Amino acid sequence: SSKKFTITSSDDAGLTTISTHPVKRGELILQSYATSIAIDHSYRRSRCGFCASVVSLKDDNSSRRRQQQQQQQHRCADGDIWCDECQMIASCRSCTEAGAMKWHAESGECRALQGMYQCYNDIFEGEGIETSHVLTLRVLFRRWHDGAAPEARESVGDGAGAVPERKECPLPPVDWKLFSLLHTTDMTRKSSPAETEIYENAITILCEQIREHFVDEENGESSSYRRDGSWLTKSSYDDVMGKVCGCGHAITDVSMDLGVQVIGGCLASEHSFYNHGCAPAGFFSCCWERSGPPDVPMNKDDDGQLTKKRRMQKPHVPGVMTNVHCISDLAAGDPITLSYIATSGLDRNERRKQLKEGYYFDCVCRACSLKNPVALYWETMVKVPEEGCDVDALRSVQHTCYQALLNIRTELYNIFDDDEKEEELLDDAERYTYLIQMCQKGIQNQNIPPCHEVSIEAHRLLALALSLMGRYDEAIEEHLNFLKAVEPVNALFDPVAKGTQLMHLARDRIKMGDFVGGLRDLHYCRDTLNTALGQFHLFVTSVDEEIQSTIVK
C-alpha cells in the first residue's frame, strides 16, 4: 500500500498525501491499525475498548456486584469482560485472550482512567466522559508507556526514573515519530478570553487530579506499574488533545442505522495526512473483526463466491483496523482526499460553512471551485435558493420523523400476539408518513432541488415508513426515487448510504416475491459497498451471505 502514495509538504495545504501512480476505484490505498481508540459513553458496555467489536455483558444483580467489588474484572457472557475499576473498558474474549485486559490492569492505564472517571464524577456529577478526553488520555499514557514521551526521553539518565517499567504490550505498535508530525489544533482558537480561561482551568484541574490518583501509593497496592506522573502535564495534554481533535476519525458501524453509526473515536496516525475534498477520492472505514483483510485471503468456491474458510489464520490483534479505499479513479500526482464532513448532497455554501466553523478553512476543492465545469454542474443540482427557504426547519422535522419510525420499527419487532398494539403502532407510522409527505410538498414549494440532502432524505424516510406498514410496492417506488436523486451527484454522496438503500430496496422486492429483482439489487449493493469498504469488510460479507440465502429461497 505504501507504494501508492507519498506525503509531501506545501505552503497552502501543509502535509498532504499524493498518489504516486494511477489507482482504480475499489483499490485499497492504505491499511493500518489505529494508534488508539475510545468508545462513546453510551456504547462502553457493549463494545470492546480495544478492537470495538460487540461484547455481551451480563446484567449482574447488586448482590453479585457486591461480591465482586474486590475484583478488578468480572467475566461476562461469552467470555467478555468489563473493568469494574475504571468503569470505561470492556474487552471481548479475543482481546482478553490476547492479553489486552491484563496489560490494561497491570500497566497503569486502568489507574489513569480511574482518575479521569473520578474527576469527571466530582466536577460534572456523573455525566458521561467525552470520547475525545478518554482518547487523549489513552494516547498520552501509551506514549509514556512506550518510552516515547518527551519528558521520558529527557529524563533518561538523570536518576528520576521517569521511564516506566514496561509491561509487554499486546496492542498494535505505534510509530511515535509519525505521531509527532500530526497537525495540532488550538483548542481555544475560537474562544473568548473568558471561555479560554475556563477551559484552561478545567484541563489544569483534570490533569492534577488524574496525576494525584495515578501516583497515590495508598490505593491499588498490588499494582506493579511505576508511579510516576511526569507524563501527564497540562502542556502534554493540550498537545495530544489538539492532535486528537485535529486528526481524529470517528469509529462507525456502517451496519447500524444512519444517525447512530458513530460508536467512538480513534486516532490513526497513518491516516492523518489526507486533505479534505467535498467530492473525495478516498473513503475511510474501520474493521473491528479481522474477517479476512488482504493478507488473510478467503477461499472462493467454484462460482466465485467467498466462503468463511480461510487459508491462513493470524492471531487476533487487540486493535481497530483502519482502511482507506479509492472511490474515484486517481492519476499519478492526484491528491488523495477524504471528506471531513458528511457527504449527503449539501450545496457549496452549506459545505463551506460547515468546514469554516469546524475546521477553520475556506474550501477550494474541485467540488467548490467555480472554475470547474463539473463543480458548476453539481452546484446547479443541489443549490438551495438564497431566499424563501428554511432547510434547518425541514431537517428538524425529518429528524423527528426518523427517530419516531426507528422506535416504531423496534416495537413492532418486539411484539408477540398483540394485535391491538400492532395496529396502534401502524397508525402512528401512517401519521408520520403523512408528515413526511407534507415535508416533501414544503420542499417542492420552496424550490429546493431534488438532488439536495433534504429532498433525498424525504425519499429515504418515506420508503422506511411505507415498508413498515407493508406497502412494499410504494416503498420500492420511493427507494428508486432516492437512487434517481442521488445519481447526478454521486461524487457528493456517501457510497455506503447508497449501498444501504439498495439493500433495503432488495429486501422490499423480495417481500413482494420479486426474487430476481431483489438479487439484482443485492449484487448492486455489494458492488457499491465493496468499492468503499473492501470485499472483506463485515458489512460486505454479510451482504454476500444474504445473497446466498436469497438464492436458496
C-alpha positions as CSV (number, residue, x, y, z in Angstrom):
1,S,0.0,0.0,0.0
2,S,2.8,2.4,0.8
3,K,3.9,2.5,-2.8
4,K,0.6,4.0,-3.9
5,F,1.2,7.4,-2.3
6,T,3.7,9.8,-0.9
7,I,3.4,12.5,1.7
8,T,4.5,16.0,0.6
9,S,4.5,19.5,2.0
10,S,3.1,22.6,0.5
11,D,2.8,26.2,1.8
12,D,-1.0,26.4,1.4
13,A,-2.0,22.8,2.3
14,G,0.7,21.6,4.7
15,L,1.5,17.9,4.7
16,T,-0.7,16.2,2.1
17,T,-1.0,12.7,0.5
18,I,-0.3,12.4,-3.2
19,S,-0.8,9.3,-5.3
20,T,2.4,8.1,-7.0
21,H,0.8,6.1,-9.7
22,P,-2.8,5.5,-11.1
23,V,-5.2,4.0,-8.6
24,K,-8.6,2.5,-9.6
25,R,-11.9,2.6,-7.8
26,G,-12.2,0.0,-5.2
27,E,-8.4,-0.4,-4.6
28,L,-7.1,-0.4,-1.1
29,I,-4.9,2.7,-0.6
30,L,-3.7,2.1,2.9
31,Q,-4.5,-0.2,5.8
32,S,-3.2,0.2,9.3
33,Y,-4.1,-0.2,13.0
34,A,-5.4,2.8,14.8
35,T,-3.0,4.4,17.2
36,S,-5.6,4.3,20.0
37,I,-9.4,4.2,20.3
38,A,-12.1,5.3,22.7
39,I,-15.7,4.1,22.8
40,D,-18.5,6.6,23.3
41,H,-20.2,6.7,26.7
42,S,-23.4,5.0,25.5
43,Y,-21.5,2.1,24.0
44,R,-18.8,1.4,26.5
45,R,-20.6,-1.7,28.0
46,S,-21.5,-3.1,24.6
47,R,-18.2,-2.5,22.6
48,C,-14.7,-3.8,23.2
49,G,-12.4,-0.9,24.3
50,F,-9.5,-2.4,22.2
51,C,-11.0,-3.7,18.9
52,A,-14.5,-2.1,19.1
53,S,-16.2,-5.4,18.4
54,V,-19.6,-6.2,20.0
55,V,-19.4,-7.6,23.6
56,S,-22.2,-9.2,25.6
57,L,-22.1,-8.2,29.2
58,K,-24.5,-9.8,31.7
59,D,-26.7,-7.6,33.8
60,D,-25.3,-8.5,37.2
61,N,-27.6,-8.1,40.1
62,S,-26.5,-6.0,43.1
63,S,-25.6,-8.9,45.3
64,R,-23.3,-10.4,42.7
65,R,-21.7,-7.0,42.1
66,R,-21.1,-6.6,45.9
67,Q,-19.4,-9.9,46.0
68,Q,-17.1,-8.8,43.2
69,Q,-16.2,-5.3,44.4
70,Q,-12.8,-6.5,45.4
71,Q,-12.1,-7.8,41.9
72,Q,-10.9,-5.6,39.1
73,Q,-12.6,-7.5,36.4
74,H,-15.6,-9.8,36.1
75,R,-16.3,-12.3,33.4
76,C,-19.5,-11.9,31.4
77,A,-21.4,-13.7,28.7
78,D,-19.3,-15.5,26.1
79,G,-16.0,-14.7,27.9
80,D,-16.4,-10.9,27.6
81,I,-15.0,-8.8,30.5
82,W,-15.9,-5.4,32.0
83,C,-13.4,-3.4,34.0
84,D,-15.1,-2.6,37.3
85,E,-12.2,-0.4,38.4
86,C,-12.1,2.3,35.7
87,Q,-15.7,1.8,34.5
88,M,-14.6,2.6,31.0
89,I,-13.2,-0.5,29.3
90,A,-14.9,-3.7,28.2
91,S,-13.0,-6.4,26.5
92,C,-14.1,-9.1,24.0
93,R,-12.9,-12.7,24.6
94,S,-10.4,-12.5,21.8
95,C,-8.7,-9.3,23.1
96,T,-8.7,-10.8,26.6
97,E,-7.1,-14.0,25.5
98,A,-4.5,-11.8,23.6
99,G,-3.6,-10.2,26.9
100,A,-5.1,-6.7,26.4
101,M,-7.1,-6.6,29.6
102,K,-4.2,-7.9,31.6
103,W,-2.0,-5.2,30.2
104,H,-4.7,-2.6,30.9
105,A,-4.7,-3.6,34.5
106,E,-1.0,-4.1,35.1
107,S,0.5,-1.3,33.0
108,G,-1.3,1.5,34.9
109,E,-3.7,2.5,32.1
110,C,-6.6,1.4,34.2
111,R,-5.3,3.5,37.1
112,A,-5.1,6.6,34.9
113,L,-8.6,6.1,33.6
114,Q,-9.9,5.7,37.2
115,G,-8.5,9.1,38.0
116,M,-10.3,10.6,35.0
117,Y,-13.6,8.8,35.9
118,Q,-13.5,10.1,39.5
119,C,-12.6,13.6,38.5
120,Y,-15.5,13.8,36.0
121,N,-17.9,12.4,38.6
122,D,-16.8,15.1,41.0
123,I,-16.9,18.0,38.6
124,F,-19.8,17.0,36.3
125,E,-21.8,14.9,38.7
126,G,-21.8,11.7,36.7
127,E,-22.1,12.9,33.2
128,G,-20.5,10.7,30.6
129,I,-16.9,11.5,29.9
130,E,-16.4,12.9,26.4
131,T,-14.8,10.5,24.0
132,S,-12.1,12.9,23.0
133,H,-10.8,13.2,26.6
134,V,-10.7,9.4,27.0
135,L,-8.8,9.0,23.7
136,T,-6.4,11.8,24.7
137,L,-5.6,10.1,28.0
138,R,-5.1,6.7,26.4
139,V,-2.7,8.1,23.8
140,L,-0.8,10.1,26.4
141,F,-0.4,7.0,28.6
142,R,0.6,4.7,25.8
143,R,3.2,7.2,24.6
144,W,4.7,7.3,28.0
145,H,4.5,3.5,28.4
146,D,6.4,3.0,25.2
147,G,9.1,5.4,26.4
148,A,8.3,7.9,23.6
149,A,7.1,10.8,25.6
150,P,9.4,13.9,25.5
151,E,9.5,14.1,29.3
152,A,10.5,10.4,29.5
153,R,13.3,10.8,26.9
154,E,14.6,14.0,28.6
155,S,14.8,12.3,32.0
156,V,16.8,9.3,30.9
157,G,20.0,9.1,32.9
158,D,19.0,11.9,35.4
159,G,18.1,9.4,38.1
160,A,14.5,10.5,38.1
161,G,13.3,7.1,36.9
162,A,10.6,8.6,34.7
163,V,10.8,5.9,32.0
164,P,8.1,3.4,33.1
165,E,8.7,-0.2,33.8
166,R,7.3,-1.5,30.5
167,K,4.8,-4.3,30.6
168,E,4.7,-6.4,27.4
169,C,2.1,-4.7,25.3
170,P,-0.2,-6.8,23.1
171,L,-1.6,-3.8,21.4
172,P,-0.5,-2.8,17.8
173,P,2.8,-1.0,17.7
174,V,2.7,2.8,17.3
175,D,5.0,5.0,15.1
176,W,5.6,7.8,17.5
177,K,7.8,9.7,15.1
178,L,4.9,9.9,12.7
179,F,2.6,10.8,15.5
180,S,4.8,13.8,16.3
181,L,4.1,15.2,12.8
182,L,0.4,15.4,13.2
183,H,-1.4,18.7,13.0
184,T,-2.2,20.1,16.4
185,T,-5.4,22.2,16.7
186,D,-5.5,25.1,19.1
187,M,-8.4,24.1,21.3
188,T,-9.1,27.8,22.3
189,R,-8.7,29.2,18.8
190,K,-12.3,30.4,18.5
191,S,-13.0,31.0,22.2
192,S,-13.4,34.3,24.0
193,P,-10.9,35.2,26.8
194,A,-13.5,34.1,29.4
195,E,-14.1,30.8,27.7
196,T,-10.4,30.2,27.3
197,E,-9.8,30.8,31.0
198,I,-12.5,28.4,31.9
199,Y,-11.1,25.7,29.6
200,E,-7.5,26.2,30.8
201,N,-8.5,25.9,34.4
202,A,-10.6,22.8,33.8
203,I,-7.8,21.0,32.0
204,T,-5.3,22.0,34.7
205,I,-7.5,20.6,37.4
206,L,-8.2,17.5,35.4
207,C,-4.5,16.7,34.9
208,E,-3.7,17.4,38.5
209,Q,-6.4,15.1,39.9
210,I,-5.6,12.3,37.5
211,R,-1.9,12.6,38.3
212,E,-2.5,12.6,42.0
213,H,-4.7,9.4,41.7
214,F,-2.1,7.8,39.5
215,V,0.8,8.2,41.9
216,D,-1.2,7.6,45.1
217,E,0.5,4.7,47.0
218,E,-2.4,4.1,49.4
219,N,-4.7,2.6,46.7
220,G,-4.0,-0.3,44.4
221,E,-1.0,-1.6,46.3
222,S,-0.9,-4.7,44.2
223,S,-0.3,-2.8,41.0
224,S,3.2,-3.1,39.7
225,Y,3.4,-0.1,37.4
226,R,5.9,2.7,38.1
227,R,4.1,5.5,39.9
228,D,5.5,8.5,38.1
229,G,3.2,11.3,37.0
230,S,5.6,13.3,34.9
231,W,3.9,12.2,31.7
232,L,0.6,14.0,32.5
233,T,1.1,17.7,32.3
234,K,-1.1,20.5,31.1
235,S,1.1,21.1,28.1
236,S,1.3,17.5,27.1
237,Y,-2.4,17.1,27.4
238,D,-3.1,20.1,25.2
239,D,-0.7,18.8,22.6
240,V,-2.3,15.4,22.4
241,M,-5.8,16.8,22.7
242,G,-5.0,19.1,19.8
243,K,-3.9,16.1,17.7
244,V,-6.9,14.1,18.6
245,C,-9.3,16.9,17.7
246,G,-7.3,17.9,14.6
247,C,-6.7,14.5,13.1
248,G,-9.1,12.1,14.8
249,H,-11.6,9.9,13.0
250,A,-15.0,8.6,14.0
251,I,-15.4,4.8,14.5
252,T,-18.5,3.9,12.7
253,D,-20.5,0.7,12.5
254,V,-22.0,1.1,9.0
255,S,-24.3,-1.8,9.5
256,M,-26.3,0.3,12.1
257,D,-29.0,2.8,11.2
258,L,-28.0,6.2,9.8
259,G,-27.6,8.7,12.6
260,V,-26.4,6.2,15.2
261,Q,-23.5,4.7,13.4
262,V,-20.8,6.5,15.4
263,I,-19.7,4.3,18.3
264,G,-16.5,6.0,19.2
265,G,-13.4,7.8,18.0
266,C,-9.9,6.8,17.1
267,L,-6.5,8.4,16.2
268,A,-4.9,6.8,13.2
269,S,-1.5,8.4,12.6
270,E,-1.0,6.8,9.2
271,H,-4.4,8.2,8.0
272,S,-3.8,11.7,9.2
273,F,-2.3,13.4,6.2
274,Y,-5.2,13.5,3.7
275,N,-6.6,16.8,2.7
276,H,-10.3,17.5,2.5
277,G,-12.4,17.0,-0.6
278,C,-16.1,17.6,-0.9
279,A,-16.1,15.0,-3.7
280,P,-13.4,12.8,-2.0
281,A,-11.2,10.3,-3.8
282,G,-10.9,8.1,-0.7
283,F,-13.3,6.5,1.9
284,F,-12.2,5.9,5.5
285,S,-13.6,2.8,7.3
286,C,-12.9,0.7,10.4
287,C,-12.9,-3.0,10.9
288,W,-13.2,-4.5,14.4
289,E,-13.0,-8.1,13.5
290,R,-10.4,-9.4,11.2
291,S,-12.7,-11.3,8.9
292,G,-10.1,-11.6,6.2
293,P,-8.0,-8.5,5.2
294,P,-5.9,-8.7,2.1
295,D,-3.1,-10.5,3.9
296,V,-5.5,-13.2,5.1
297,P,-7.2,-14.2,1.8
298,M,-10.5,-16.1,2.0
299,N,-11.4,-19.1,-0.3
300,K,-13.8,-18.8,-3.2
301,D,-16.0,-21.7,-4.3
302,D,-16.5,-22.8,-7.9
303,D,-19.0,-19.9,-8.5
304,G,-16.5,-17.3,-7.3
305,Q,-18.4,-16.7,-4.0
306,L,-16.5,-16.1,-0.8
307,T,-16.6,-18.8,1.8
308,K,-15.9,-18.4,5.5
309,K,-13.0,-20.9,5.5
310,R,-9.6,-19.1,5.4
311,R,-6.4,-20.4,4.0
312,M,-4.5,-19.0,7.0
313,Q,-5.5,-17.5,10.3
314,K,-3.4,-14.9,12.1
315,P,-3.5,-14.3,15.8
316,H,-6.0,-11.8,17.0
317,V,-4.6,-8.3,17.4
318,P,-6.4,-6.1,20.0
319,G,-6.8,-3.1,17.8
320,V,-9.1,-1.4,15.2
321,M,-8.0,-1.9,11.6
322,T,-8.5,1.3,9.6
323,N,-8.7,1.4,5.8
324,V,-8.9,3.9,3.1
325,H,-10.2,2.7,-0.3
326,C,-10.2,4.6,-3.5
327,I,-13.8,5.6,-4.6
328,S,-12.8,7.8,-7.6
329,D,-10.1,6.9,-10.1
330,L,-6.8,8.6,-9.4
331,A,-4.0,9.5,-11.8
332,A,-0.4,9.8,-10.7
333,G,0.1,13.1,-8.9
334,D,-3.5,13.5,-7.8
335,P,-4.2,14.3,-4.1
336,I,-5.8,11.6,-2.1
337,T,-8.6,13.3,-0.3
338,L,-11.2,12.4,2.4
339,S,-14.3,14.3,3.3
340,Y,-14.1,15.9,6.7
341,I,-17.9,16.3,6.8
342,A,-20.9,14.1,5.9
343,T,-21.3,13.7,2.1
344,S,-25.0,13.9,1.8
345,G,-25.8,16.3,-1.0
346,L,-25.2,19.7,0.5
347,D,-24.7,22.7,-1.7
348,R,-21.4,24.7,-1.9
349,N,-22.4,27.3,0.7
350,E,-23.5,24.7,3.2
351,R,-20.4,22.7,2.9
352,R,-18.1,25.7,3.1
353,K,-19.9,27.0,6.2
354,Q,-19.5,23.6,8.0
355,L,-15.8,23.4,7.1
356,K,-15.2,27.0,8.2
357,E,-16.9,26.6,11.5
358,G,-15.5,23.1,12.3
359,Y,-12.1,23.2,10.6
360,Y,-11.3,26.9,10.2
361,F,-10.5,26.9,6.4
362,D,-12.2,28.1,3.2
363,C,-12.7,25.1,1.0
364,V,-11.2,25.4,-2.5
365,C,-11.5,21.7,-3.5
366,R,-12.6,20.6,-7.0
367,A,-16.2,20.5,-6.0
368,C,-16.1,24.1,-4.6
369,S,-14.1,25.6,-7.4
370,L,-16.2,27.9,-9.5
371,K,-13.8,27.4,-12.4
372,N,-14.5,23.7,-12.6
373,P,-17.4,22.9,-15.1
374,V,-18.2,19.7,-13.2
375,A,-18.5,21.6,-9.9
376,L,-20.8,24.1,-11.6
377,Y,-23.0,21.3,-12.8
378,W,-23.1,19.7,-9.3
379,E,-24.0,23.1,-7.9
380,T,-27.0,23.5,-10.2
381,M,-28.2,20.2,-9.0
382,V,-28.1,21.0,-5.2
383,K,-28.1,24.8,-4.9
384,V,-30.7,25.9,-2.4
385,P,-32.4,29.3,-3.2
386,E,-31.0,32.1,-1.2
387,E,-34.4,33.4,-0.1
388,G,-37.6,31.7,0.9
389,C,-36.1,28.5,2.2
390,D,-35.9,27.1,5.7
391,V,-33.8,24.0,5.3
392,D,-33.0,23.7,9.0
393,A,-36.7,23.5,9.8
394,L,-37.1,20.7,7.3
395,R,-34.2,18.8,8.7
396,S,-35.7,19.1,12.2
397,V,-39.0,17.6,11.0
398,Q,-37.2,14.9,9.2
399,H,-35.1,14.0,12.3
400,T,-38.2,13.8,14.4
401,C,-39.9,11.5,11.9
402,Y,-36.8,9.3,11.6
403,Q,-36.4,8.8,15.4
404,A,-40.1,8.0,15.7
405,L,-40.0,5.5,12.8
406,L,-37.0,3.7,14.3
407,N,-38.9,3.4,17.6
408,I,-41.9,2.1,15.9
409,R,-39.8,-0.5,14.0
410,T,-38.2,-1.6,17.2
411,E,-41.6,-2.0,19.0
412,L,-43.1,-3.9,16.0
413,Y,-40.2,-6.2,16.1
414,N,-40.7,-7.0,19.8
415,I,-44.5,-7.5,19.6
416,F,-45.8,-11.0,20.1
417,D,-49.5,-11.8,19.7
418,D,-50.7,-8.2,20.5
419,D,-52.8,-7.2,17.5
420,E,-54.1,-4.1,19.3
421,K,-50.6,-2.8,20.0
422,E,-49.5,-3.5,16.4
423,E,-52.5,-1.7,15.0
424,E,-51.7,1.3,17.2
425,L,-48.1,1.4,16.0
426,L,-49.1,1.1,12.4
427,D,-51.5,4.0,12.9
428,D,-48.5,6.0,14.2
429,A,-46.5,5.1,11.2
430,E,-49.2,6.3,8.9
431,R,-49.3,9.6,10.7
432,Y,-45.6,10.1,10.2
433,T,-46.0,9.0,6.6
434,Y,-48.4,11.9,6.1
435,L,-46.0,14.3,7.9
436,I,-43.1,13.2,5.6
437,Q,-45.3,13.7,2.6
438,M,-46.2,17.2,3.8
439,C,-42.5,17.8,4.2
440,Q,-42.0,16.8,0.6
441,K,-44.6,19.4,-0.5
442,G,-42.7,22.0,1.5
443,I,-39.5,21.1,-0.3
444,Q,-41.2,21.5,-3.6
445,N,-42.9,24.7,-2.7
446,Q,-39.5,26.2,-1.6
447,N,-37.9,25.1,-4.9
448,I,-35.3,23.0,-3.2
449,P,-33.6,20.9,-5.9
450,P,-34.4,17.1,-6.0
451,C,-30.7,16.2,-5.5
452,H,-30.3,18.2,-2.3
453,E,-29.9,16.5,1.0
454,V,-33.4,17.2,2.4
455,S,-35.0,16.0,-0.9
456,I,-33.1,12.8,-0.9
457,E,-33.8,12.2,2.8
458,A,-37.5,12.6,2.3
459,H,-37.5,9.7,-0.1
460,R,-35.5,7.6,2.3
461,L,-37.8,8.3,5.2
462,L,-41.0,7.7,3.1
463,A,-39.6,4.4,1.9
464,L,-38.9,3.3,5.5
465,A,-42.4,4.3,6.7
466,L,-44.2,2.6,3.8
467,S,-42.2,-0.5,4.3
468,L,-43.1,-0.7,8.0
469,M,-46.8,-0.6,7.0
470,G,-46.3,-3.4,4.5
471,R,-46.9,-1.1,1.5
472,Y,-43.9,-2.5,-0.3
473,D,-44.8,-1.5,-3.8
474,E,-45.0,2.1,-2.8
475,A,-41.8,1.8,-0.7
476,I,-40.0,0.4,-3.8
477,E,-41.0,3.5,-5.7
478,E,-39.5,5.7,-3.0
479,H,-36.3,3.7,-3.0
480,L,-36.0,4.2,-6.7
481,N,-36.7,7.9,-6.3
482,F,-33.9,8.1,-3.8
483,L,-31.5,6.4,-6.1
484,K,-32.6,8.6,-9.1
485,A,-32.0,11.7,-7.0
486,V,-28.5,10.5,-5.9
487,E,-27.2,9.6,-9.3
488,P,-26.4,13.1,-10.7
489,V,-24.4,13.9,-7.5
490,N,-22.8,10.5,-6.8
491,A,-19.5,12.1,-6.1
492,L,-21.0,14.3,-3.4
493,F,-22.8,11.4,-1.7
494,D,-21.8,8.7,0.8
495,P,-21.4,5.4,-1.1
496,V,-22.2,3.3,2.0
497,A,-25.5,5.2,2.5
498,K,-26.3,4.5,-1.2
499,G,-25.4,0.8,-0.7
500,T,-27.5,0.6,2.4
501,Q,-30.6,2.0,0.5
502,L,-30.0,-0.6,-2.2
503,M,-30.1,-3.3,0.4
504,H,-33.5,-2.1,1.7
505,L,-34.8,-1.9,-1.8
506,A,-33.7,-5.5,-2.4
507,R,-35.4,-6.7,0.8
508,D,-38.7,-5.0,-0.1
509,R,-38.6,-6.5,-3.6
510,I,-38.1,-10.0,-2.0
511,K,-41.0,-9.4,0.3
512,M,-43.1,-8.7,-2.8
513,G,-41.9,-12.0,-4.2
514,D,-39.6,-10.5,-6.8
515,F,-36.5,-12.6,-6.0
516,V,-34.8,-11.9,-9.4
517,G,-35.1,-8.1,-8.8
518,G,-34.0,-8.5,-5.2
519,L,-30.9,-10.5,-6.2
520,R,-30.0,-7.9,-8.8
521,D,-30.2,-5.1,-6.3
522,L,-28.3,-7.1,-3.6
523,H,-25.5,-7.6,-6.2
524,Y,-25.5,-3.9,-6.9
525,C,-25.5,-3.2,-3.2
526,R,-22.5,-5.5,-2.7
527,D,-20.5,-3.9,-5.5
528,T,-21.2,-0.4,-4.2
529,L,-20.2,-1.3,-0.7
530,N,-17.2,-3.3,-1.9
531,T,-15.8,-0.2,-3.6
532,A,-15.8,1.9,-0.4
533,L,-15.2,-0.8,2.2
534,G,-13.4,-3.7,0.5
535,Q,-14.7,-7.2,0.0
536,F,-13.6,-8.4,3.4
537,H,-15.4,-5.8,5.5
538,L,-18.0,-7.5,7.7
539,F,-20.9,-5.4,6.2
540,V,-19.9,-6.6,2.7
541,T,-19.6,-10.2,3.7
542,S,-23.0,-10.0,5.4
543,V,-24.5,-8.9,2.1
544,D,-22.7,-11.9,0.5
545,E,-24.4,-14.2,3.0
546,E,-27.8,-12.5,2.3
547,I,-27.3,-13.1,-1.5
548,Q,-26.6,-16.8,-0.8
549,S,-29.6,-17.2,1.4
550,T,-31.8,-15.5,-1.2
551,I,-30.5,-17.9,-3.9
552,V,-31.5,-20.8,-1.7
553,K,-35.0,-19.3,-1.2
